[in-house]
Amino acid sequence: MPFTDLDAALRALALSRPGLTAAVGTRVFVGADPPTGYGVTPVGGNPLFTGPAVLLSGRGGRPNSTSVLVAATYLARCYGVDQAAARALDALLLAELHDRARGRIRVLRCQVIGQHTPETDTRWHTYLSTWELTAVLR
């Protein structure tokens, strides 16, 4: 299972959680940056690209000694219109995803809880947490 498949599996797990989708809809992005056109503050336009969101960025990983499992790490950025909204989304992410499994993902666990990390260029408020998932390769 290539890491790109892990990205898709992790996004599918996140989108399977009703509390999370109630908060962000389908705005669970995978990559280094949010997609072009995304903005925190709703200004009309496409609702898929405005409002609270979660960005999942892969950081690599390591194979298990059995060669059947892989442990991959991800950064999760929770975007909100202000610090309180970003913090609330981070808390929701922890409640919805910590110790969850789905498909080839055997377990997803938060390693480091969220920390406020405002983005200086966009002035968006984010909370950054670190996650590790264990997945079956075959």
N, C-alpha and C positions, 0 to 999 in steps of 0.2 A: 504494500500500500504506500504509494508515494506521499510526501508531505502535503501536496496539493489536495489529495483525497482527504487527508486529516483536516485540512481547512474546511472542506465541504461538510465533513462529518460533524465538526464542531459547530459550524453555523446551523446545521440541521438540528443538532441537539438544543442549541439556544432557541431556535424558532419553535421547538416543540413544547416549550415551557409557557403556559398560558399567562402567567403573571408578567413575564418579560415581554411577550408580544402585546399585551394590553398597554404596556408603557411605551414601547418603541415601534410597534407595528412590525414591519419587515426591515427596519433600519438596524440590522445587525450586519456590519460590513467586515470583510476580511481583507487585510492588506496593510501596507505601511501607512497609508493616509486614507481619510474618507474619500468617497468618489467626487469627481468634479461636479460642482454645483451644490454640494452639501453645505448647509448652514444651520446653526443651532436655533436661531430665532425664526419662527414661522413668519413668512412674509407673503403668504399666498403661494401660488405656483404649485409645483409638484410636492405633495405631502411625503413622498418617499425620500425626499432630500432635505426636508426641514424638520426640526424638532429633535427631541432627545434621541440618542443613538448609542450603540456599542460598537467599537472598532476592535477587532481581534487581530493581533499581529504575531505571526510565528517567530520564534526565536531559535528554532533548531531543537535537537533532542539527542537521545542516545538509545541504541538498541539494548534490550534486556539480554542477560546472559543466555537465555533460552533461545534467542533469535526468533521467537514467535511474537514477542511483544516489543513495542517501542514506547519510550517515554518522551513526549514532546512538550516543550514549554511555550506559553503564549503570554503576551501582554494584553490586557483588556483595558481599553479607555472608555469610560462612561462620560458622554457629553451631555451637558445640561445648560439651560439658559442662564443659570447662576450657580454659585457654589453649593447652595442647599439642594438644588435640583440634581446636580451632578452627584452629590453625596448620596441622595436618596436612591438614584439609579444604581450606584455602586452597591448599596446595601441590598437592593432587590436582586442584582446579579448574583451576589453571594448566596442569598436565600434560594434562588431558583436553580443555580448550577452546581453549587458545592456538593460533592459526593454523588453526582449523577452519572448515569451510564445510558448509552443508546447505541444500538448497532455494534460496530467494531470498537467503539469507545467503551472500555471496561470500567473506567472511573475517571472523573474530572474533579480535581481538587484545587482549591485556592491555596497558594503558597504564601503570598504576601497580600494582606488586605489593602484596600484602596488608600491612596494618598492624593491630596489635592495637588494638581499639576496644571495650573492655568497655562494656556498657550499664548505666548507673548505676541506673536504676529497676528493672530486672529482675535485675541482677547476672549476666547471661549474658555469656559470652565470645564475641566476634566478631572476625573479621579482615575488613577492608574493602579491596577492590581496585577499580580503575577499568578499564572495558573499552570498546572501540569496535568496532562492527560496521559493515560495508559491505554494503548490501542493494540488490537490483534492485527498482525500483518497479513496473515493468510486465513 
